[in-house]
């Protein structure tokens, strides 16, 4: 863990991102973004995309296609 302008950066294993998305959505979104920036394999990228989407829904964000999280 490191700090960046007052925020704590959490490095999570890809398989932990989905659980993290439910308990700490901000950290999951940030971890998914960092993971995707490195061009991971397809399976790992799919986990990161799912975790990011779940995290956004947890925070009340809407999805681009439907306009809502369901």
C-alpha positions in Angstrom: 0.0 0.0 0.0 1.2 3.5 -0.8 -0.3 6.9 -0.5 -1.0 9.3 -3.3 -2.2 12.8 -2.5 -3.9 11.6 0.7 -5.5 8.5 -0.9 -4.3 5.0 -0.1 -3.5 2.9 -3.1 -4.4 -0.7 -2.7 -2.8 -3.4 -4.9 -5.2 -6.3 -5.1 -4.8 -9.6 -6.9 -7.2 -9.9 -9.8 -9.2 -12.7 -8.1 -9.7 -10.4 -5.1 -11.2 -7.5 -7.1 -14.7 -8.9 -7.2 -15.0 -9.2 -3.4 -13.3 -5.8 -3.0 -15.9 -4.3 -5.3 -18.6 -5.1 -2.8 -16.8 -4.0 0.4 -14.6 -1.2 -0.9 -15.8 -0.1 -4.3 -13.4 2.9 -4.7 -10.4 0.6 -4.1 -11.7 -2.0 -6.5 -12.3 0.6 -9.3 -8.8 2.0 -8.7 -7.2 -1.5 -8.7 -9.1 -2.5 -11.8 -8.0 0.7 -13.6 -4.3 0.0 -12.7 -4.6 -3.6 -13.8 -6.2 -2.7 -17.1 -3.5 -0.1 -17.8 -0.9 -2.9 -18.0 -2.7 -4.8 -20.8 -3.5 -8.0 -18.9 -4.6 -11.3 -20.5 -8.2 -11.5 -21.5 -9.4 -13.5 -18.5 -7.8 -11.1 -16.1 -9.1 -8.1 -18.0 -12.6 -9.6 -17.8 -12.4 -9.8 -14.0 -11.1 -6.2 -13.8 -14.0 -4.9 -16.0 -16.6 -6.8 -14.0 -15.1 -5.5 -10.7 -15.1 -2.0 -12.0 -18.7 -2.3 -13.1 -19.8 -3.7 -9.8 -17.9 -1.0 -7.9 -19.6 1.7 -10.0 -23.0 0.2 -9.3 -22.2 0.1 -5.6 -21.5 3.8 -5.7 -24.8 4.5 -7.6 -23.3 5.1 -11.0 -25.3 4.1 -14.1 -24.2 1.9 -16.9 -23.7 3.4 -20.3 -26.1 1.1 -22.2 -29.0 0.8 -19.8 -28.6 4.0 -17.8 -29.0 2.0 -14.6 -27.4 -0.8 -12.6 -29.5 -3.9 -12.2 
